[in-house]
Amino acid sequence: GFLADALGRLRVGKAVELLIAKVRDESKEVKSAAQRALERITGHTEAGSDPEKWMEWFENNKALYK
C-alpha cells in the first residue's frame, strides 16, 4: 500500500502497468492503494477497481507512459 501511494503522489507514469497488476492483488489494502495511485497518475477514474478495465484503458493510452 505505501509504495503504491508514494508512486501515485509522485505521479510516476512508468509505474502504471505495475500498478494495474497490483489491482489484482488478494489484499484489499494493496488493491485500494494501487487504484488510488493509478487515478492520481493518470487522472482516469472510470476503471475503478476493475483490472480488466484498467488494462483496456492502458492499451489505448500506454504511449503516454513510456
C-alpha positions in Angstrom: 0.0 0.0 0.0 2.7 2.5 1.0 4.7 2.1 -2.3 1.6 2.4 -4.4 0.6 5.6 -2.5 4.1 7.0 -3.0 4.1 6.3 -6.7 0.7 7.9 -7.0 1.9 11.1 -5.2 5.0 11.3 -7.3 2.9 10.6 -10.5 5.4 8.0 -11.7 3.9 7.3 -15.1 6.2 4.3 -15.8 4.6 2.5 -12.8 1.2 2.4 -14.4 1.5 -1.2 -15.7 2.9 -2.4 -12.4 0.1 -0.8 -10.5 -2.5 -2.3 -12.8 -1.1 -5.7 -11.8 -1.5 -4.7 -8.2 -5.2 -4.0 -8.7 -5.5 -7.8 -9.0 -3.8 -8.4 -5.6 -5.5 -10.5 -3.0 -5.0 -7.8 -0.3 -7.8 -5.3 -0.3 -5.4 -2.7 1.1 -2.9 -3.3 -1.8 -5.7 -3.2 -4.4 -7.1 0.0 -3.0 -3.7 1.7 -2.8 -3.0 0.7 -6.4 -6.3 2.1 -7.6 -5.7 5.4 -5.8 -2.2 5.7 -7.3 -3.4 4.9 -10.8 -6.1 7.5 -10.5 -3.6 10.1 -9.3 -1.0 9.3 -12.0 -3.5 9.0 -14.9 -6.4 11.2 -14.0 -8.6 8.3 -15.1 -11.2 7.3 -12.6 -13.7 5.3 -14.6 -12.0 1.9 -14.3 -12.4 1.8 -10.5 -11.1 -1.4 -9.1 -11.5 -3.4 -12.3 -8.1 -4.6 -13.6 -9.6 -5.6 -17.0 -10.9 -2.0 -17.5 -7.5 -0.7 -16.4 -5.7 -2.9 -18.9 -8.1 -1.9 -21.7 -7.5 1.8 -20.8 -3.8 1.3 -20.7 -3.7 -0.4 -24.1 -5.3 2.7 -25.6 -3.1 5.2 -23.6 0.3 3.4 -23.0 2.2 5.7 -25.3 1.7 8.5 -22.8 3.5 6.5 -20.1 6.7 5.3 -21.8 
